[in-house]
């Protein structure tokens, strides 16, 4: 598809040529609609409109509210198709006038209603594209005629984790469901109050939280980070589940003391952080799930090398160095070796965004003890390229402070 880059003036106005009036629509801007972005009330010169009980906002004004520069690098048009392309953050969004869907990083995503180009040359976009493309929380209250565009679920998680540095419970009180929060960290009591009490106890503990990777998959946000308490560092994975109202309703995690660098000089936390290939999320999740089921659960040694690009593999596990050849140590026999005890017993969760995929699994010892394993893989060109993990033994039930279980 050939795109035409607009001039600076056209980008500023966000209008299309009058050469396509036949498809333009008559609209009547609504009155009294309030738009709030991150707690700030926006003053819009052109009022939003309501179609099919859904709110649409003039693109130029919405872009300004989100901090999207009004230049040709970020916003371009194709006059023949009446389409607008927005490039901002990690999302490339294509909106076509009259279409009830957006193309986000190459994937078709349904919207609440269609994008509209008016005869006056104003492009109105459904406000829910903000949620689909940039992960912000969007709510529309018809009774009060108010649109709320809030911070992203990723940002909420960062606020929660950073609260352990200060002991300030405001983020937990704001973003965690008061009545529905399910806690799977067995050191905390169930419910929001258990979390709030844990945050309070960290005040003055000289805690530092260093977030390295954060991914979002639908209602799930997963974080890979280092936490230092009184000079003792640990590496953690946390997973938070959100409800449709943007409240955290469930939490899982895994923790391990930070180990020395592995034989290749890599730590449990360093390495690639950039999220890419967002249009390949589902394919990458499928690849990693197949790899885990085939090799780690199924112990199919013969298939191991097929998932890697030769010996080009970066390893952050504290015991092993780089290269696929090192992984073969887990599989002593040259065949499938179904009797080998090395491997996983069950996969509980697969969460991915772009080139990163996190898998939650468990293993059981011959004595019946359970260990939780959180593995994060980076995929490159359809092959497993990099790996981090956190391993934690599940304590005996007598030590649990809630009954929800580790998984």
N, C-alpha and C positions, 0 to 999 in steps of 0.2 A: 504494500500500500504506500503510495507516494504521499508525503506530507508537505504542506506549505508552511514555512515558518512566517509568523506574522511580524509586522513591524512593531517597534516599541509602542507607538501610539495605539495600534490595534490591540496589543496585549493589555495596555492600560484600560481600554474600554471593554475588553472581552466581548466584542460583538463580531458578527459575521457579515460577510458581504451581502448587499441587497440583491445579489444575483440569484438568490435561492428563496424568494419570498413565498413560493407556492407551498412549501412545507412548514412555514412558520405559523405559530399559533397565536390566537388572541387570548390574553390572560388578564385577569383582574387582580392586582396585588391585594393581599389581605391587609387589614388594619388591626393594630393592637397586638400583633405577635411579637413576643420578646425573645431574643436570642442571647443566651448566656454561654460564654466560652471560658472554661477553666475559672469559673466564679466571677467573671467580668461581664457586665451587660454591654452588648454591642449596639452601637448607634448606626443603623443602616439607612442610607439615603433612598434606596429602593427596597420596598417592603417585600418580605417573603410571600409566597402564595401557597394555597392548599389545594391539592388535587387527590381524589380518591382517599380523602381523610389523611393524607400524608403531606408533610411540609417540604417545599422546595425553596432553596435560597439562591439568589443571584450569585453566579460563580465568582465574579470578581470580589464581591464582599466576603463570601465564604473563604476564598483564598487568603484574603487579607487577615481574617480572623485567625486562620491557622498558621500564619507566618509564611505562606508560600509566596515567593517573589513573583511579581507580575511582569515577567520578562520571557523572552522566547526560549530560554534554556529550560524553563519550568512549565510553560504552557504554550502549546502549539495547536493549530487548527488545520483541518482538511475540509475546505469549503465544498468540495464535490460530495463528500459523505456526510457533511454537517456533523463532524466529529470533533471532539476536543480531547487532547492528550495532556495529562498532568503528570509531571515527574517531580516527586518530592519524597524525601526520606528514602525508604527502601521500596517504595511502590511506584509503579508506572500504571496510570489509570486512563483508560480510553472510554469516553462517554459519547454516545450517538444520540442525536435528537430524535425523540419518538421511540427509543428503545428502553424497555424496562429492565435492562441489565447493564453491568459494567464489565469491561475486560480489565482485570487486575493482574499484572505480571503474567499476561498471556492466558489467564483462566477466566472463563465467563462466570460472573457472580450475579445472581438475581437481586434486584433492588425493589423497594416498596412501590415505586411508580416510575414512570418514564421521565428522562431528561427532556426539557422543553426549550426550544428556541422561539422567542417571540418575534412578532412582526416589527417590533421596535429594536430588534437586534440584541436582546438580553438573553443569556443562557441561564436557565434555572436548573439546578441539580438537586436530586433527592438527598436530604441531609444524611440518610443512612450510609451514603458512600463514604462518609468520614469514618464510620465504624469499620466498614469492610476493608478499606484501604489502609487506614492508619491506626486502627485499634482503639480509637477513642470511644468512650461510653456516650451514647446518644439516646436521649429520652424526649418524647413529645407528650405534653399534657394538654389535651384539648380543652379541659375545663378552665385552666388558667391561661391558655394560649401561650405556653412557654416551651421553648426548645432549650434543653440543657446539653451542651457538648462538654464532656468532662475529660479528665486526664485518662490516659490509656491504662489498661490493666497492668501492663508492664511497669508503668510508673507507680502504680499503687503498690505493687509488690516491692519495688525498690524502697518506697517510703516505709513499708512495714519492716523490712530487714534493717534499714538504717536506724529505725527506732530502738533497736537493741544497743546502739552506740550511746544513745542519750537517755534511755529509760522513759522517753515521752510516749505515752499511750494514745495520743490523738489519732495517729494513722490507723491503728487497730480499731479504735472506736468508730472511725469514719468508714473504713473499707471492709471490715469483717462483719458478717451477718450476726446480729445479736442473738437470734434464736436457732439458727440452722447450722452453725459452724461445727464441722466434724474434724476432730484432731487425731492424726495417726502417728504423731510423735509421742512415743509411749512414756516420755518423761514429763509430759504436760497433762493436766486434767482436761477433760473434754470441754468444749464450748469456748466462747469468746473470752469469758472471764479467766479461764485457765491461761490463755495466751497473754492477756493483759497483765496478769499477775507475774508471768514469766518475764515480760518486758520490764516491769517495775523492778524486779530483782536484779536486773542487769545495770541499773543506774549506779555509776561509780565503779563499775567493774573494769573500766578501761578497755571496753570491747571495741574492736575495729572490724568493719565489714568491707571486703574488697570484692566487688562483683566483676566477674570476667565475662560470663556469657548469659544471655537471657533470651529465651525463645517463647513464642506463643503459638498454640495450636488450638483454634476454636476457643473454648472456655477455659483452657488450661494454659498456665504460664509456668515455665520451668527455669530455674536459676542455678548457675554453677558459680560458686564463690568461695573465698577464704574468709574465715572468721578467726580473729585472734582475741583470746580472753586472758587477761593478765599475762601477756607474753607467750601464751601457748596457742600455736596456730592449728586449725583444723580445716579440712576441705569438705564442702557440703554440696549436695543437690537438694533443692526445695521444689516442690510442685504445689501450685495453688489452683483450685477450681473455682470459677466464678459462676454466679447465677445470671439470669437475663437482665437483672437490674444493676449489674456491675459490683455485686457484693461477693466477698470471698466466703465460700460455704464449705470448703474441704481443703485439707493440707496433709501432704506427705513429705518426708525428708530422709536423708541418709547422711551420716557423718563419719569421718575418719581423720585421725591425726595426720597432719602433714608429714609425709615421709621425706627422707633425703632424695636427691636427684637420682634417677635411674641410671643404668649403665651407659645410656646415650646422653646423659647430662640434662635430661628433661624432667620438669617437676609435674606434680599432679594438677597444676593450675595454669601453666604458661601455654603458649602456642596460639594458633589461629583464633581470632574472635569475630571476624567479619562474616555476617550472614549474607549469603548470595543464593542465586538459583531458586528464588521463591516460587517460580512456576514449576519446579521439579519436586516440591515438598512431598506430594503423595507417592511419586515414583521412588524417592529416596527412602521414605518410610517403609514402603513395600520391600525394597532391597534389603534394608537392615533387618526387618522382621524375618525375611526369608533366610538371611545369613544366620541369625540367632537360632531360629528353629532348626535349620539344617545342620549347622556346625556346632553350636554351643549346647543346644538341647539334644539334637539328634546325634551329635558326636560323629558326623560324617567327615572324617579326615580327608577322604578323597576329593571332596568339593572345596576344601579350604582355599587353595590358591586361586580358584576361579573368581573369588570375590575381591581380589586385590589386583593392582596394576604392578605385576612383578613383585619385586621386593621393596617397592616405594611405599613405605608405611611408617607413619610417625606415631610413636608409642609414648604415652604419659603414665602408664602403670608403673608404680615404683619398683617393681621387681624385674621388669623386662625392658630390653632396649628396642631400638627401631628394627623394622624388617619383618616380613612374614615368616622368614626362616626361624625366627626366635619363637613365634607362636607354636611352631611344630613341637616344641618341647612339651606342650600340654597333651600331645597325642603320640605316645611312645610307639605305637604300632604303625605299620605302613598302610594298613587297611582301615576300614571304618572303625574298628576297635570298639564295638558296642559295649564291651565289658569295662572299658576305662571309666574310672570314677570321676574324672575331670569333666565338668559340664554343668549345665543349669537344669533345674527340675521344672520350672514353670515361669512363664512370662506374664506379667500383670498389666503392663502399660507400655504403649509406644507413643511418644510425643515428638513432633518434628516441626521445624520451620526451615525451609530452604535446604541448605547443605548440612544442617545439624539435626541429628535424631537421638533422642534419649530413650533408653529402654530400661524398665524396672523389672527385675527378675529375682528369683529366689533359688537358693541351693539348700540341700539337706545333707548333713553328714550321716555316716552309717549309724551314729548314735542317736540320730533324730533331731539334732540341733539345726536351727534355720539361720541362714545368712541372707541378708538383703544385698543385692548388687545393682547399682545404678551405673549403666554404661552410656557414655555419649560418644557417638561416632560422627565424624565429618566425612561427607561423601564428595568426591570429585570425579566428574566425567563417568558417573555410573559405577564407581569402584570405591571401596572403603579406603580412606586416605589417612585418617588420624583418629586417635582414641584416648579418652579419659575415663576413669572410673572411680567410684567410691564404694567401699565394701564395709558393711557393719553387721555384726552378729545381733540377732534379735534376742532381747533379754527374756528370761523366764517370766511366765505370766504373773508370778508373785511380785515382780518388780514393776508391773505396768501401773500407770496412773490413770489410764482410761481403758475401756474394753473394746475399742474399735479395731485393734490389730494393726500390725505394721503396714499391711498392704490394703 
